[in-house]
Amino acid sequence: MSGSVQQSLLPFAQPALPMASHSLQEETTAGAVSPADGRLWLCLYLPDLPLEVLCRDTSAPCVVLDGVGQGAGVVLLCDESAARQGVQPGMPVNAALALLPDLEIQQRRPGLEHEALLGLAVTVTRFTPVVSIDPCGALLLEIGGSNILFGGAGTLRGMAVAATTQRGHAVSAAVAPTARAALWLAWSGEQAIVTEMALLPGALARLPLRLPGWPVEIRRRLRRMGVRRLGECMRLPRDGLARRIGQGYLAEIDQALGRRAEVREVFHQQDRFTDELELPCETRSSVIVMGALEILLGRLGRELRQRQAAAWILWVYLQHRGRPATMLRVGLLRPSADMAQLRELTGMRLSRSTAPEPVVAVKLEAELAREHPPLTAGLFGWQQDRDERLLGLMEQLRMRLGHAAVHGIGLCSEHRPEAAWHVVSEPQEQQSGSVRASSSAPRPLWLLESPVPIESRNGIPLFHGRMVLESGPERIETGWWDGHDIRRDYHVARNPHGQSAWVFRDLRHGGWYLHGLFG
């Protein structure tokens, strides 16, 4: 057979395919060619995850059973203590018990594994916002846009591995231009960093056929053909390989090589933080309860730093035995990640509450905002945002006086002064652009709830003495359509004591009235 015909039987490989060597474990530098779409994937595979979520707090030798189908009575994983005494994965549980009668046996808990992956996914979002959870127990991070920020793919991989091991997980990590290639490399224990698409086929060629999602029957069928590694499988004719193992596995090989697009679901964080702490004993002491809240707020602070988010509303639940929990709400006027401020407001709210029964546990929930305005600082570190300080003062007043005691004032499309404003529950709400002040004339800050009649002498109003009309008149005549019509001439007047007031003369009924005072 001629060389050209032989080359046509290599549908997965390029001509003169370079085989990957152990030098791929070091990040390529000079002459590196990035993938065409600029993507680069980091896989964090947790091989011992089923064991870690179940046997972390036990001192006895421990094994985890698969618990599914025919593997229900077979050891899936074992810890080091059991392994030293002869227990191995794949061993029947009866044989393991014969070796170690005091062996602790756990059934696999996929729900706990998924929860652990969710928590780890939140941790690694500090490196990239694109994180995908693979059912085989791995996280896939798209780092093409962030690896330079962290000093390269090798440095970023080291940081991600360190963050994973700090949470108590063993990890195998690999980097590749495609997500499935990174998964297969990490699954096989290849701690490789492949940043060149041209080197990807060679890096995958030496992998054994024990791949995630490939059943034992497929591997046996390929072994009967003399195929034991992925590179040998890639050299087979496509049509014949598809007939023997199916189009689905052929498509996975194409995805690993970047020949076929792969769709993966991206992990999205919930916009809510929830944590709970049980107290060592029932208590009515606010000091003990606040100590528990300090611990929960510390965990919230770490969560906010990891997510680069801010808290919008805090809900504190003081749980009692045999009756509903006491709920405390700590509302903020704008999202905040300032933990000192959150601790202060929570302490104020707690001091104003009285628990009807002893508290047995404390639960903290926080509604999070993904985006929040950054705080500005001056040259020497002091805060320059005056609005931020004003909002902080209003939040403290609300905690001390109650939510309804502090509010804002908004304008209405109305010329009658007593009806030209309304209460705004959130003082920072923006005023609608279509609502404008009814007049450019001065208005007093202190407007009386209703005008007060005052005496007059020779047509001049009296208020702690004879007043001097400094400006006016400003005539307001309106309201004829709703039965509350007015006709008034307003003046700014000053009395002998220097007090400046807003007075008007009623043109319908006669007489002078005091309607407000200037500062």
C-alpha positions in Angstrom: 0.0 0.0 0.0 1.4 3.4 -1.0 2.2 6.1 1.6 -0.6 8.3 0.2 -3.2 5.6 0.9 -1.8 5.0 4.4 -2.1 8.6 5.1 -5.8 8.6 4.2 -6.4 6.1 6.9 -5.4 8.5 9.6 -8.5 10.7 9.7 -7.8 12.1 13.2 -4.1 13.0 12.8 -2.2 15.5 10.8 0.6 14.4 8.5 3.8 13.7 10.4 2.0 13.8 13.7 4.4 14.7 16.5 4.1 12.5 19.5 3.8 14.3 22.8 6.6 13.8 25.3 6.9 14.5 29.0 8.1 18.0 28.0 4.4 18.9 27.6 4.2 19.1 31.3 5.9 22.4 31.1 4.0 25.3 29.5 5.0 26.1 25.9 6.5 29.6 25.5 8.4 30.6 22.4 6.4 30.1 19.2 3.3 28.9 21.0 0.2 28.8 18.8 -3.0 29.4 20.6 -6.3 27.7 19.5 -8.1 29.4 16.7 -11.0 30.6 19.0 -8.6 31.7 21.7 -10.0 29.2 24.3 -8.0 27.3 26.8 -9.5 24.9 29.3 -8.3 23.9 32.7 -9.8 20.7 34.2 -9.8 20.0 37.9 -10.6 16.3 38.3 -11.3 15.0 41.9 -10.6 11.2 41.7 -11.4 10.6 45.4 -14.5 12.8 45.7 -16.9 10.0 46.6 -14.6 9.0 49.5 -13.8 12.6 50.6 -17.4 13.6 51.1 -18.2 10.5 53.2 -15.1 9.4 55.1 -13.4 12.6 56.0 -14.3 12.6 59.7 -13.8 8.9 60.5 -10.7 7.2 62.0 -11.6 3.6 61.0 -10.7 2.1 57.6 -13.3 3.2 55.2 -14.6 2.1 51.7 -17.2 3.5 49.4 -19.5 1.2 47.4 -20.8 2.1 44.0 -24.4 1.4 45.0 -25.6 1.3 41.4 -26.6 -1.8 39.4 -24.2 -4.8 39.4 -21.5 -2.7 41.2 -23.6 -2.3 44.4 -21.5 -4.9 46.2 -18.1 -3.8 44.8 -15.6 -1.4 46.4 -15.4 1.8 44.4 -12.8 3.6 46.5 -10.9 2.9 49.7 -8.8 5.2 52.0 -5.1 4.7 52.7 -5.7 2.7 55.9 -7.8 0.1 54.1 -5.4 0.0 51.2 -2.4 -0.8 53.4 -4.3 -3.8 54.7 -5.1 -5.2 51.2 -8.4 -3.7 50.2 -8.5 -2.5 46.6 -11.0 -0.9 44.3 -13.0 -3.5 42.4 -12.9 -6.0 45.3 -16.2 -7.5 46.4 -17.3 -6.1 49.7 -17.4 -9.6 51.3 -13.8 -10.1 50.5 -12.9 -6.7 52.0 -14.8 -7.5 55.2 -12.9 -10.8 55.4 -9.7 -8.8 55.5 -11.0 -6.1 57.8 -14.0 -7.0 59.9 -14.1 -3.5 61.4 -14.2 -1.9 58.0 -16.6 1.1 57.7 -18.7 0.8 54.6 -20.4 3.8 53.0 -22.8 3.8 50.0 -22.0 6.4 47.4 -23.9 9.7 47.7 -24.0 11.5 44.4 -26.0 14.4 46.0 -23.2 15.1 48.4 -20.6 15.0 45.6 -22.6 17.5 43.6 -22.9 19.8 46.6 -19.1 19.7 47.0 -18.6 20.5 43.4 -21.0 23.4 43.6 -19.0 24.8 46.6 -15.7 24.4 44.7 -17.2 26.0 41.6 -17.9 29.1 43.6 -14.3 29.1 44.8 -12.7 28.8 41.4 -14.9 31.6 39.8 -12.2 33.9 41.1 -10.1 32.7 38.2 -12.7 32.8 35.4 -16.5 33.3 35.2 -16.9 30.4 32.8 -17.0 27.2 34.9 -18.7 23.9 33.9 -19.4 21.0 36.2 -18.8 17.6 34.6 -20.8 14.6 36.0 -17.7 12.5 36.3 -16.5 14.7 39.3 -14.6 17.4 37.6 -14.7 21.1 37.0 -13.8 22.7 33.6 -12.6 26.3 33.6 -12.3 28.3 30.4 -9.1 30.3 31.1 -8.3 31.6 27.6 -9.2 35.2 28.7 -7.7 35.1 32.2 -4.5 33.0 32.1 -2.3 36.0 31.2 -3.8 38.0 34.0 -2.6 35.3 36.5 0.8 34.9 35.0 0.2 32.1 32.5 -1.6 28.8 32.3 1.0 27.1 34.5 0.7 29.6 37.3 -3.1 29.7 37.1 -3.2 25.9 37.3 -1.1 26.0 40.4 -3.3 28.5 42.1 -6.5 26.5 41.2 -4.9 23.3 42.5 -3.9 25.1 45.7 -7.5 26.4 46.2 -8.8 22.9 45.6 -6.5 21.1 48.0 -7.2 23.8 50.7 -10.8 22.5 50.6 -9.6 19.0 51.4 -9.7 17.4 47.9 -7.1 15.5 46.0 -6.9 16.8 42.4 -5.5 16.0 39.0 -5.3 19.1 36.8 -4.6 19.5 33.1 -4.8 22.3 30.5 -5.8 21.8 26.8 -7.3 23.8 24.0 -10.6 21.8 24.2 -12.7 20.9 27.2 -12.9 17.2 26.5 -9.2 16.9 25.9 -8.5 18.6 29.3 -10.9 16.3 31.0 -9.4 13.2 29.4 -5.9 14.2 30.3 -6.8 15.0 33.9 -8.8 11.8 34.2 -5.9 9.7 33.1 -3.5 11.5 35.6 -1.6 13.4 32.9 -0.6 16.6 34.6 -0.1 18.2 31.2 -0.3 21.8 29.9 -1.0 21.8 26.2 -1.5 25.2 24.7 -0.8 24.4 21.0 -3.6 22.8 19.0 -1.0 21.1 16.8 0.4 19.1 19.8 -3.0 18.1 21.1 -3.3 14.8 19.0 0.1 13.7 20.2 -0.8 14.5 23.9 -4.0 12.4 23.6 -2.5 9.5 21.7 -0.8 8.0 24.7 -3.9 7.9 26.9 -5.4 4.5 27.8 -8.9 3.8 26.7 -10.3 3.9 30.3 -12.0 7.2 29.6 -15.1 8.8 31.4 -18.3 7.5 29.9 -16.6 4.7 28.0 -18.1 1.4 29.3 -16.1 -1.8 29.8 -17.7 -3.5 26.9 -16.4 -0.9 24.5 -12.9 -1.2 25.9 -13.1 -5.0 25.6 -14.2 -4.8 22.0 -11.3 -2.5 21.1 -8.8 -4.7 23.0 -9.9 -7.7 20.9 -8.9 -5.6 17.9 -5.5 -4.9 19.4 -6.3 -1.3 20.4 -5.3 -0.3 23.9 -4.5 3.4 23.6 -6.4 6.3 22.2 -3.7 7.0 19.6 -4.2 3.5 18.2 -8.0 4.1 18.1 -7.5 7.4 16.3 -5.5 5.6 13.5 -8.4 3.3 12.6 -10.6 4.1 9.6 -13.5 6.3 10.7 -16.3 4.2 9.1 -15.1 0.9 10.6 -14.5 2.5 14.0 -18.0 4.0 14.0 -19.5 0.5 13.2 -17.6 -1.1 16.1 -18.0 1.5 18.9 -20.8 3.8 17.7 -21.0 7.4 16.3 -21.3 8.8 19.8 -17.7 7.8 20.9 -16.4 8.9 17.5 -18.0 12.3 18.1 -16.3 12.5 21.5 -12.9 12.0 19.9 -13.7 14.7 17.4 -14.6 17.1 20.2 -11.4 16.3 22.0 -9.4 17.2 18.9 -11.3 20.4 18.2 -12.9 19.0 15.1 -16.5 19.2 16.5 -18.1 21.8 18.7 -19.0 20.8 22.2 -21.8 22.5 24.2 -21.3 22.6 28.0 -23.6 24.1 30.6 -22.0 27.0 32.4 -22.3 27.2 36.2 -24.2 30.2 37.5 -24.0 31.2 41.1 -27.2 31.8 43.0 -27.8 35.4 44.1 -28.3 34.3 47.7 -26.0 33.3 50.5 -27.4 30.9 53.2 -25.6 29.6 56.3 -26.6 28.4 59.7 -24.8 27.9 63.0 -26.1 25.9 66.0 -25.4 27.3 69.4 -23.7 25.2 72.1 -26.7 25.7 74.4 -30.0 27.5 74.5 -29.5 31.2 75.4 -31.2 34.6 75.7 -27.8 36.4 75.7 -27.5 38.8 72.9 -23.7 38.6 73.3 -23.6 34.9 72.5 -26.1 35.4 69.6 -23.9 38.2 68.2 -20.8 36.0 68.5 -22.5 33.4 66.3 -23.5 36.2 63.9 -19.9 37.3 63.7 -18.9 33.9 62.6 -21.6 33.8 59.9 -20.8 37.3 58.7 -17.1 36.3 58.4 -18.2 33.4 56.1 -20.4 35.9 54.2 -17.4 38.2 53.8 -15.3 35.4 52.3 -18.2 34.6 49.9 -18.4 38.2 48.8 -14.7 38.4 48.1 -14.7 35.2 46.1 -17.7 36.3 44.1 -16.7 40.0 43.9 -20.3 40.7 44.9 -22.1 42.8 47.5 -24.9 42.2 49.9 -28.3 43.9 49.4 -30.5 42.6 52.2 -29.6 40.5 55.3 -32.1 38.2 56.9 -31.3 36.9 60.4 -33.3 34.0 61.8 -33.2 33.3 65.5 -34.4 29.8 65.8 -36.2 28.5 68.9 -37.2 25.1 70.1 -40.9 24.3 69.5 -41.9 27.7 67.9 -41.3 29.7 64.7 -38.1 31.5 64.3 -37.7 35.2 65.0 -36.8 37.0 61.8 -34.8 40.2 61.7 -34.3 42.2 58.5 -31.3 44.4 57.8 -32.0 46.4 54.6 -29.3 48.4 52.8 -29.9 51.5 50.7 -27.3 50.2 48.2 -25.3 47.0 47.9 -22.3 46.9 50.2 -19.3 44.6 50.7 -18.1 46.6 53.7 -18.1 43.9 56.4 -17.5 46.5 59.2 -20.7 48.3 58.1 -22.7 45.1 57.9 -21.6 44.0 61.4 -22.5 47.4 62.8 -26.0 47.4 61.2 -26.6 43.8 62.2 -25.6 44.6 65.8 -27.9 47.6 65.9 -30.8 45.5 64.6 -30.2 42.7 67.1 -30.0 45.2 70.0 -33.5 46.5 69.1 -35.1 43.0 69.1 -36.2 40.8 71.9 -36.4 37.0 71.5 -39.6 35.5 72.9 -37.8 32.2 73.6 -34.2 31.0 74.1 -32.3 30.8 70.9 -30.9 27.4 69.8 -29.5 28.3 66.4 -28.8 31.3 64.2 -29.3 31.4 60.4 -28.1 34.1 58.1 -29.4 34.7 54.6 -28.2 37.4 52.2 -29.5 38.6 48.9 -26.5 39.4 46.7 -25.9 41.8 43.9 -23.5 40.7 41.2 -22.6 44.3 40.3 -22.1 47.1 42.7 -20.4 50.5 42.4 -16.8 50.6 43.6 -15.8 52.9 46.4 -13.5 55.8 45.5 -10.7 56.9 47.8 -8.5 59.9 47.9 -4.7 60.0 47.7 -4.2 59.2 51.3 -6.9 56.5 51.5 -9.9 58.4 52.8 -13.3 57.9 51.2 -14.4 60.7 48.9 -17.9 59.4 48.1 -20.2 61.8 50.0 -23.3 59.9 48.9 -21.9 56.7 50.4 -21.4 58.4 53.8 -24.9 59.9 53.6 -26.4 56.5 52.8 -24.5 54.9 55.6 -25.9 57.5 58.1 -29.5 56.8 56.9 -29.0 53.1 57.3 -27.8 53.6 60.9 -30.8 55.9 61.6 -33.2 53.3 60.2 -31.6 50.6 62.4 -32.0 52.8 65.5 -35.4 54.5 64.7 -37.1 52.0 62.5 -37.5 51.6 58.7 -40.5 53.9 58.4 -38.9 56.7 60.4 -36.4 57.7 57.7 -37.7 58.4 54.2 -37.1 60.6 51.3 -39.3 63.3 49.6 -40.2 63.3 45.9 -41.9 65.9 43.7 -45.4 65.7 42.2 -46.8 67.4 39.2 -48.8 69.8 41.3 -48.7 73.6 42.0 -50.4 73.5 45.4 -47.5 73.4 47.8 -49.1 71.0 50.3 -49.7 68.5 47.5 -46.5 69.0 45.5 -44.5 66.3 47.3 -44.9 62.7 48.4 -43.0 60.3 50.6 -40.3 58.1 49.0 -39.6 54.9 50.8 -36.1 54.6 49.5 -34.3 58.0 49.7 -31.9 57.2 46.9 -34.6 56.6 44.3 -34.1 58.7 41.2 -36.7 61.4 40.5 -38.5 60.9 37.2 -37.3 63.3 34.6 -40.9 64.3 33.6 -41.6 65.7 37.1 -40.1 69.1 37.7 -40.5 71.8 40.4 -43.7 73.8 39.9 -41.9 77.1 40.4 -38.4 78.6 40.4 -39.3 80.8 43.4 -37.8 79.9 46.8 -39.5 77.2 48.9 -39.0 76.7 52.7 -37.5 73.5 53.9 -40.0 73.4 56.8 -43.5 73.3 55.3 -46.3 73.2 57.8 -48.8 70.3 57.5 -51.6 72.9 56.8 -51.5 76.7 56.7 -51.9 78.5 60.0 -53.9 81.8 60.1 -52.0 84.8 61.5 -53.1 88.3 62.5 -52.5 91.4 60.3 -52.4 95.1 60.9 -53.1 97.6 58.0 -52.7 94.8 55.5 -49.3 93.7 57.0 -49.0 90.2 58.5 -47.9 89.8 62.2 -45.7 86.9 63.4 -43.7 87.7 66.5 -43.9 91.3 65.4 -44.6 93.3 62.3 -43.2 91.5 59.2 -41.4 93.0 56.3 -42.4 91.5 52.9 -39.1 90.9 51.1 -40.3 89.3 47.9 -43.5 88.5 46.1 -46.2 88.3 45.4 -46.1 84.8 43.7 -49.7 84.0 42.7 -50.9 80.4 42.8 -54.4 79.8 41.5 -55.3 76.2 40.7 -57.4 73.2 41.8 -60.7 74.3 40.4 -61.3 70.9 38.8 -61.3 68.8 42.0 -63.1 71.1 44.4 -60.0 72.1 46.3 -59.2 75.3 44.4 -57.0 77.9 45.8 -56.1 81.6 45.0 -53.1 82.8 47.0 -50.4 85.5 46.8 -47.2 84.1 48.5 -44.5 86.3 50.0 -41.1 85.8 51.7 -41.4 87.9 54.9 -39.0 88.6 57.8 -40.0 89.5 61.4 -38.1 91.7 63.9 -36.3 88.6 65.3 -34.8 87.8 61.9 -37.0 84.8 61.3 -37.8 84.3 57.6 -41.2 82.8 56.8 -43.4 81.9 53.8 -46.7 83.6 54.1 -49.7 84.1 51.8 -52.8 86.2 51.5 -55.9 84.2 50.7 -57.7 86.0 47.8 -60.9 83.9 48.1 -61.6 84.2 51.9 -59.3 87.0 52.9 -56.7 86.9 55.7 -53.0 86.0 56.1 -51.6 82.6 56.6 -48.2 81.1 57.6 -47.3 78.2 55.5 -43.6 77.5 56.2 -40.3 78.6 57.7 -36.9 79.1 56.1 -33.7 78.0 57.8 
